[in-house]
Amino acid sequence: MDTALPTFDREALYAALDERREAGGLGWYDLADELWQQSAGLNEARTTDHPICGGAVQRVKDPGRTSCQYVLFMLRWLGRAPEDFLTGAVVDVGDTDLPKTDADHRLRFDLAALHAALNDARRERDLTWAGLAEVVGCSPARLTNLKAARLADIDLVVRLTQWLGRPAAAFVRPATW
């Protein structure tokens, strides 16, 4: 598939968060606390982690790179998948439900697994990393860096999973570190 890839609509995610936040009578900082407390048990064990900031949650709609890991907190709270917020020519990838998890875990994208899947697919399609980067609209370094990355922006991650024809959830795991 080398057609135009869909994009992640951060404004639609913001609108969904805002609607549910208002319905629950929450301020933005209250929402940030709820997002963080989804993993209350893990938070107690990982005392050096930094809680989510209400101001940062409000900025999810702004242009720029929003971490795929950060967006998972929001998607988990909404009970929605990344594909629910795609615009453009969306590829039907089947079941997009994110894994269910508990308070002792956080959902995390397994970026090394995404890198491995990309590597296999680009080889099958006889593409270099530079060729794949051109197709998905990024630099080759952003792709090769996924192998060891902890963070990547949600826009890139969903473009890559769509290019692969796989649900983003295929690369999401409940994690404790």
C-alpha positions as CSV (number, residue, x, y, z in Angstrom):
1,M,0.0,0.0,0.0
2,D,1.7,3.2,-1.2
3,T,-1.3,5.5,-1.1
4,A,-1.8,8.5,1.1
5,L,-1.8,7.5,4.7
6,P,-4.4,8.7,7.3
7,T,-3.5,11.1,10.0
8,F,-4.2,11.2,13.7
9,D,-6.8,13.9,14.5
10,R,-5.6,15.3,17.8
11,E,-8.4,17.8,17.8
12,A,-11.0,15.0,17.7
13,L,-9.2,13.3,20.6
14,Y,-9.3,16.6,22.5
15,A,-13.0,16.9,21.8
16,A,-13.7,13.4,23.1
17,L,-11.7,14.1,26.3
18,D,-13.4,17.4,26.8
19,E,-16.9,16.0,26.3
20,R,-16.3,13.2,28.8
21,R,-14.5,15.5,31.2
22,E,-17.3,18.0,31.2
23,A,-19.9,15.3,31.6
24,G,-18.1,14.0,34.7
25,G,-17.7,17.5,36.1
26,L,-13.9,17.4,36.0
27,G,-11.5,20.2,35.5
28,W,-8.4,19.5,33.3
29,Y,-6.2,18.9,36.3
30,D,-8.8,16.5,37.8
31,L,-8.8,14.7,34.4
32,A,-5.0,14.5,34.5
33,D,-5.2,12.9,38.0
34,E,-7.8,10.4,36.8
35,L,-5.6,9.5,33.8
36,W,-2.6,9.0,36.1
37,Q,-4.6,7.0,38.7
38,Q,-5.6,4.4,36.1
39,S,-2.3,2.8,37.1
40,A,-2.4,3.7,40.8
41,G,-0.7,0.4,41.9
42,L,2.1,0.9,39.4
43,N,2.5,4.5,40.4
44,E,3.0,3.5,44.0
45,A,5.8,1.1,43.0
46,R,7.4,3.6,40.6
47,T,7.8,6.6,42.8
48,T,10.2,8.4,40.4
49,D,7.6,8.7,37.6
50,H,6.1,12.1,37.0
51,P,2.3,12.4,37.0
52,I,0.4,13.8,34.1
53,C,0.0,17.5,33.9
54,G,-3.5,19.0,33.2
55,G,-2.0,21.7,31.1
56,A,-0.2,19.1,28.9
57,V,-3.5,17.2,28.5
58,Q,-5.1,20.4,27.2
59,R,-2.3,20.8,24.7
60,V,-2.9,17.4,23.0
61,K,-4.8,19.2,20.3
62,D,-2.0,21.6,19.4
63,P,0.2,21.0,16.4
64,G,3.4,19.3,17.2
65,R,4.5,15.9,18.3
66,T,2.4,14.2,21.0
67,S,3.9,11.1,22.5
68,C,2.2,7.8,21.6
69,Q,2.8,6.6,25.2
70,Y,1.1,9.8,26.5
71,V,-1.9,9.3,24.2
72,L,-2.4,5.7,25.5
73,F,-3.4,7.1,29.0
74,M,-6.1,9.1,27.2
75,L,-7.3,6.3,25.0
76,R,-7.5,3.9,27.9
77,W,-9.6,6.4,29.9
78,L,-11.9,6.9,26.9
79,G,-12.1,3.1,26.1
80,R,-11.1,4.0,22.5
81,A,-8.5,2.9,19.9
82,P,-6.1,5.1,18.0
83,E,-7.9,4.2,14.8
84,D,-11.1,5.9,16.1
85,F,-9.2,9.2,15.6
86,L,-7.8,8.7,12.1
87,T,-8.8,10.9,9.2
88,G,-8.2,10.3,5.5
89,A,-8.0,6.9,3.7
90,V,-8.1,4.6,6.8
91,V,-7.1,1.0,6.3
92,D,-9.5,-1.6,7.8
93,V,-7.2,-3.5,10.1
94,G,-9.8,-5.5,11.9
95,D,-10.1,-5.5,15.7
96,T,-8.6,-2.3,17.1
97,D,-9.5,-2.7,20.8
98,L,-6.6,-1.9,23.1
99,P,-5.6,-4.6,25.6
100,K,-7.4,-4.4,28.9
101,T,-5.3,-3.8,31.9
102,D,-5.4,-3.1,35.6
103,A,-4.1,-0.6,38.2
104,D,-0.7,-2.4,38.3
105,H,0.0,-1.7,34.6
106,R,0.2,1.0,32.0
107,L,-0.4,0.5,28.3
108,R,2.8,1.1,26.4
109,F,3.6,0.9,22.7
110,D,6.2,-1.7,22.0
111,L,8.3,0.3,19.6
112,A,10.9,-2.3,19.2
113,A,8.2,-4.7,17.9
114,L,6.9,-2.1,15.6
115,H,10.4,-1.6,14.3
116,A,10.8,-5.3,13.7
117,A,7.5,-5.5,11.8
118,L,8.5,-2.5,9.7
119,N,11.9,-4.1,8.9
120,D,10.2,-7.3,7.8
121,A,7.6,-5.4,5.6
122,R,10.1,-3.1,4.0
123,R,12.3,-6.0,3.1
124,E,9.3,-7.9,1.6
125,R,8.5,-4.8,-0.4
126,D,12.2,-4.3,-1.4
127,L,12.4,-0.9,0.3
128,T,15.3,0.8,2.0
129,W,14.8,2.7,5.2
130,A,15.0,5.9,3.2
131,G,12.4,4.6,0.7
132,L,10.1,3.6,3.5
133,A,10.6,7.0,5.2
134,E,9.6,8.7,2.0
135,V,6.4,6.7,1.8
136,V,5.4,7.4,5.4
137,G,6.6,11.0,5.4
138,C,9.4,11.1,7.9
139,S,13.2,10.9,8.1
140,P,14.9,7.5,7.9
141,A,16.4,8.2,11.4
142,R,12.9,8.4,12.9
143,L,12.3,4.9,11.7
144,T,15.5,3.2,12.6
145,N,15.5,4.9,16.0
146,L,12.3,3.0,16.9
147,K,14.4,-0.1,17.6
148,A,15.6,1.4,20.9
149,A,13.1,4.2,21.4
150,R,10.9,4.6,24.4
151,L,8.9,7.5,22.8
152,A,7.6,8.3,19.4
153,D,4.9,10.6,18.3
154,I,1.4,9.3,17.8
155,D,1.1,10.7,14.3
156,L,4.1,8.6,13.1
157,V,3.0,5.4,15.0
158,V,-0.4,5.4,13.4
159,R,0.9,6.1,9.9
160,L,3.3,3.1,10.4
161,T,0.6,0.8,11.6
162,Q,-1.7,1.8,8.8
163,W,1.1,1.2,6.3
164,L,1.6,-2.2,7.8
165,G,-2.2,-2.9,7.6
166,R,-2.2,-3.8,11.3
167,P,-4.1,-2.4,14.3
168,A,-2.1,-0.1,16.6
169,A,-3.2,-2.5,19.4
170,A,-1.0,-5.2,17.9
171,F,2.0,-3.2,19.3
172,V,0.5,-2.2,22.6
173,R,1.3,-4.1,25.8
174,P,0.3,-3.8,29.5
175,A,3.6,-2.9,31.1
176,T,5.1,-2.7,34.6
177,W,8.8,-2.2,33.7
